[in-house]
Amino acid sequence: RTRPFVNLSGFRFVHVISPQLFAIFAFATCGGYSGQLRVSVDCINKSDSNLSIAINFAYPFRLNRVEFDVPMCEGRRQERLYLIGDFSSSAEFFVTIAVFSFLYSLLATVVYIFFQNKYSENNRGPLIDFIVTVVFSFMWLVSSSAWAKGLSDVKAATDPDEVVLLMSACKVQTNKCSSVYGPRWSGLNTSVVFGYLNFVLWAGNIWFVFKETGWHKGGAARYPASSSEKQGSSDVWFLTSPVY
């Protein structure tokens, strides 16, 4: 007879529902990000100045494709510049792990609810679940660390004080270049936090999934037998020991 599905509390909630929520938060805060910074170029000839140059960028952070026009302070001439760096690999890797983590958790939910008997059949379901959980734990650690480094590089590449150094007009002392405001990083900082929380969550699930496998159940089945033997031997000792 098919086992009824246990309500989603305890292990089931942690292993099925929580990874879905945390994965959504991770790829939403990273994959949905768009930022902007503004700089100003104040030429000695005020008519050539541009005091609000907007530079927009977004996921997947191929900054070397982000172009913007700035005045050269030589009449109406302008130059087209690009930001520096391509940080798409770490960002896309992070989002990919989050998406696959969400899909697997969703699949696990369906299996736990509707195919509980198939899941436990021949120990294959728990064993596959255990292996996948270990793999996702490792991948979350790697992707979160890679994205944390990538985010640090994105912040450096989009620092307005660094961007103005790319402009030829800003190399002339008579012109004044400055930052108007920089990007807001709260969303991307949150994505890194959720990445490491996902690692902690999946790593913590390893023990609970291991308890579902035949390895753990086999060991647990042998343990009471040895305990009963010890109890029996102690009873024999008690019965045969002399009473003073």
C-alpha positions in Angstrom: 0.0 0.0 0.0 1.3 3.5 -0.8 2.4 5.4 2.2 0.5 8.6 2.8 2.5 11.7 2.4 3.7 13.2 5.6 2.6 16.8 6.2 5.2 19.3 5.1 6.8 19.9 8.4 10.3 19.1 9.8 12.5 17.4 7.3 9.9 17.5 4.4 9.5 21.3 4.8 13.2 21.9 5.0 14.1 19.6 2.1 11.2 20.4 -0.3 9.7 23.8 0.4 12.6 25.9 1.8 15.0 25.2 -1.1 12.4 26.4 -3.6 11.9 29.7 -1.8 15.6 30.4 -1.2 16.4 29.5 -4.8 13.8 31.9 -6.1 15.2 34.7 -3.9 18.7 33.9 -5.1 18.1 34.0 -8.9 15.5 36.8 -8.6 17.8 39.2 -6.8 20.7 38.5 -9.2 19.0 37.8 -12.5 16.6 40.7 -12.2 19.2 43.4 -11.3 19.7 46.6 -13.2 21.8 49.5 -12.0 22.8 53.0 -13.0 25.6 55.4 -12.2 26.0 59.0 -13.1 29.1 61.1 -13.6 29.6 64.7 -14.6 32.1 66.4 -16.9 32.4 70.2 -16.3 34.4 71.7 -19.1 36.2 75.0 -18.9 33.8 76.0 -21.7 30.5 75.5 -20.0 28.6 75.0 -23.2 30.5 71.7 -23.8 29.8 70.3 -20.3 27.5 67.5 -19.5 26.7 67.4 -15.7 24.6 64.2 -15.8 25.9 61.3 -17.8 23.9 58.2 -17.1 25.5 54.8 -17.5 23.1 51.8 -17.3 24.1 48.2 -16.8 22.3 45.0 -15.9 22.6 41.2 -15.5 24.5 39.3 -16.8 27.1 42.1 -16.4 28.9 42.1 -19.7 30.2 45.6 -18.9 32.5 45.7 -21.9 29.4 46.0 -24.0 28.0 48.9 -22.0 28.6 52.1 -24.1 28.2 55.7 -23.2 29.0 59.0 -24.8 30.9 61.8 -23.0 32.1 65.2 -24.1 35.7 65.8 -24.9 35.5 69.5 -24.0 36.7 70.3 -27.6 33.8 72.1 -29.1 30.9 69.7 -29.6 33.0 66.6 -30.0 32.2 63.5 -28.0 33.8 60.2 -27.5 32.2 56.8 -27.1 33.5 54.7 -24.2 32.8 51.3 -22.7 33.0 50.0 -19.2 35.7 47.4 -18.4 35.2 43.7 -17.8 32.9 40.8 -18.5 31.6 39.2 -15.4 28.8 37.2 -17.0 30.3 33.7 -16.3 30.1 33.9 -12.5 26.7 35.6 -12.6 25.2 33.1 -15.1 26.7 30.2 -13.2 25.1 31.4 -10.0 21.7 31.9 -11.6 21.9 28.5 -13.4 22.5 26.7 -10.1 19.6 28.5 -8.5 17.2 27.6 -11.4 18.2 23.9 -11.4 18.0 23.8 -7.6 14.4 25.2 -7.8 13.4 22.7 -10.5 14.8 19.8 -8.6 13.1 20.8 -5.4 9.8 21.2 -7.4 10.3 17.7 -8.8 11.1 16.3 -5.4 7.8 17.8 -4.1 5.8 16.0 -6.8 7.7 12.7 -6.1 7.2 12.9 -2.3 3.4 13.6 -2.7 2.4 11.3 -5.5 5.1 8.7 -5.9 6.1 7.9 -2.3 6.1 4.1 -3.0 8.3 4.5 -6.1 10.6 6.8 -4.2 11.4 4.1 -1.6 11.4 1.2 -4.0 14.8 -0.7 -4.0 16.3 2.3 -2.2 17.0 4.0 -5.5 15.0 7.1 -4.8 16.6 8.0 -1.5 20.1 7.1 -2.9 19.6 9.4 -5.9 18.2 12.1 -3.6 21.2 11.8 -1.4 23.7 12.1 -4.2 21.9 15.1 -5.8 21.8 16.8 -2.4 25.5 16.4 -2.0 26.1 17.7 -5.5 23.9 20.8 -5.0 25.5 21.6 -1.7 28.9 21.7 -3.3 27.6 23.6 -6.4 26.0 26.2 -4.2 29.2 26.8 -2.3 31.2 27.1 -5.5 28.7 29.3 -7.3 28.2 31.6 -4.3 31.9 32.1 -3.8 32.4 32.7 -7.5 29.6 35.2 -7.6 30.8 37.0 -4.5 34.2 37.5 -6.2 32.4 38.5 -9.4 30.2 41.0 -7.6 33.3 42.6 -6.0 34.8 43.0 -9.5 31.5 44.5 -10.8 31.5 47.1 -8.0 35.1 48.1 -8.8 34.4 48.4 -12.5 31.3 50.5 -12.0 32.8 52.8 -9.3 32.1 56.3 -10.7 35.5 57.5 -9.5 37.1 54.8 -11.6 34.8 55.4 -14.6 35.8 59.1 -14.9 39.4 58.0 -15.3 38.4 56.5 -18.7 37.5 59.9 -20.1 40.1 61.9 -22.0 38.5 65.2 -20.9 39.1 64.3 -17.3 42.8 64.0 -17.9 43.0 67.8 -18.5 43.3 69.7 -15.2 41.2 72.6 -16.3 38.2 70.3 -16.7 36.4 68.9 -13.6 35.0 65.4 -13.5 33.1 64.0 -10.6 30.6 61.4 -9.5 27.0 62.3 -9.2 25.9 58.9 -7.7 26.8 55.3 -7.8 24.8 52.1 -8.2 22.8 50.6 -5.4 24.1 47.2 -4.4 21.6 46.0 -1.8 19.9 43.6 -4.2 23.1 42.0 -5.4 24.5 41.8 -1.8 21.3 40.0 -0.9 21.8 37.5 -3.7 25.2 36.5 -2.3 23.6 36.1 1.2 20.9 33.9 -0.3 23.5 31.9 -2.1 25.3 31.0 1.0 22.1 30.3 2.8 21.2 27.9 0.1 24.5 26.1 0.7 23.8 25.9 4.4 20.3 24.6 3.7 21.4 21.9 1.3 24.4 20.9 3.3 22.2 20.6 6.4 19.8 18.4 4.4 22.5 15.8 3.7 22.1 14.1 7.0 18.3 13.9 6.8 18.4 12.5 3.3 21.1 10.0 4.3 18.7 8.7 7.0 16.2 7.8 4.2 18.8 5.6 2.4 19.4 1.9 2.9 22.8 2.6 4.3 21.5 4.3 7.4 18.5 1.9 7.8 20.8 -1.1 7.4 23.1 0.1 10.1 20.1 1.0 12.4 18.7 -2.5 11.8 21.9 -4.1 13.0 22.4 -2.0 16.0 19.4 -3.3 18.1 20.6 -6.8 17.5 23.9 -6.1 19.0 22.2 -4.3 21.9 20.0 -7.3 22.7 23.0 -9.6 22.6 24.8 -7.3 25.1 21.6 -7.3 27.3 21.4 -11.0 27.1 25.0 -11.5 28.2 24.5 -9.1 31.0 21.5 -11.1 32.2 23.5 -14.3 32.1 26.2 -12.7 34.2 23.7 -11.4 36.7 22.1 -14.9 37.0 25.4 -16.7 37.4 27.2 -14.2 39.6 27.4 -15.3 43.2 25.4 -13.5 45.9 27.3 -12.7 49.1 
